[in-house]
Amino acid sequence: MSGREARLVERARAAGIEDVARRVVASERLSLEDGARLYATPDLFVVAELANLVRERLHGDLAYFNVNQHINYTNICNKLCRFCAFQRLPNQEGAYCMTPQEAAGKVREQLDQPVTEVHMVAGIYPKLGYDYYLDLLRAVKAARPRIHIKAFTMVELHEIARVAKKPLAEVLPELIEAGLDSIPGGGAEVFSERVRSETYHLKISGDEWLDIARTVHEAGLRSNCTMLHGHIETVAERLDHLDRLRRLQDETGGFQTYVPLSFHPDNSEMADVPAPTALDELREMALGRLMLDNVPHVKAYWILMDVPVAQLCLSFGADDVDGTVVEEKVYHEAGATTPQEAQRHELVQWIRDAGRVPVERDTLYNVVWSGDEALAPVGMPAPVAT
Ligand code: V47
């Protein structure tokens, strides 16, 4: 055990979690009971240091970002999730659905920017046929052939297979052929049936989300995974969610990145539920890093927390801050106060100011540009992907 690790174990002893700290230092898997004690201990900074130890073993001082663009192709949705402020009914004011060409137009607007990823997710609009989804992928790929398309949550994939009238395993190769490259992590919420029945009962169940993720990974696609925290779920339900992600990851290895999503209540049917605090967000980040010992990356999605909190997260287990985003709607409809987009140089500066070394990655964590002076000169421009 290094001196730093021994001092950490000593501090953990004072916080009553010495045995948990010893397991982290020994790279042993934490139990759900260990997780419950990490949620309960008042010494958040010991939890942070444990998560930071794991983070630095995996990634050293590096912190990843990407130059990406979000496109939410429709806000029309039939799932009526009570936490969501983004959804609209078809005839409701503000409802929209982009044609594939309109979505491609959004991509063309950014051709002068070094965007490497389009992150494309939306509501579930049952009027959209299978061809719409294929045309959407083809149109975006045609607008920018080298772009990586990370699109369609497990919930959307469930809908696409429904309208295609085919099993998802048969649909995925066709989506890949049309341009799909990987799958984002959204739509998982909290797997608890209790929470689902009270809050998003029309959405696929936790078991279905996990089955779809398994099929996605078996098709050779990488995905991310998420947990929506800070609403009506209990600590035990959060730990069960993390454990189910961890068990699927043991099977498939297909999750690249875990993204904790803190609940934003504004303009939703749950506006009376208080939003999680920055301290809640920091603890959740650390717990994600510590429990998901088999997921390589943990992301502090800067859009949903204040930028300083995202910076702090880089010392609470996170090694990624997401990207430039360009046009964020889901969290800004729900009261997010961050800007809707960031410039590449701002992400680099935020990471440097947090004491980390910025690395621009593509969606699959290939290095596009490194701020590590040993590897690349500071300020070296990123290549433009077209
Ligand atoms: O699926 C919706 C959640 C998700 C609210 O994979 C809300 O890299 C909090 O999944 N308060 C979309 N959460 C965002 C998402 C995501 C974001 C960034 C990166 C990645 C990735 C994925 O946001 C939804 C839902 O789970 N959500 N409304 C709300 N009011």
Boltz pocket constraint, residues with backbone or C-beta under 6 A from the ligand:
constraints:
  - pocket:
      binder: B
      contacts: [[A, 83], [A, 84], [A, 85], [A, 86], [A, 153], [A, 183], [A, 184], [A, 185], [A, 186], [A, 187], [A, 188], [A, 189], [A, 224], [A, 225], [A, 226], [A, 228], [A, 259], [A, 261], [A, 262], [A, 263], [A, 264], [A, 265], [A, 266], [A, 268], [A, 301], [A, 322], [A, 330], [A, 334]]
      max_distance: 6.0
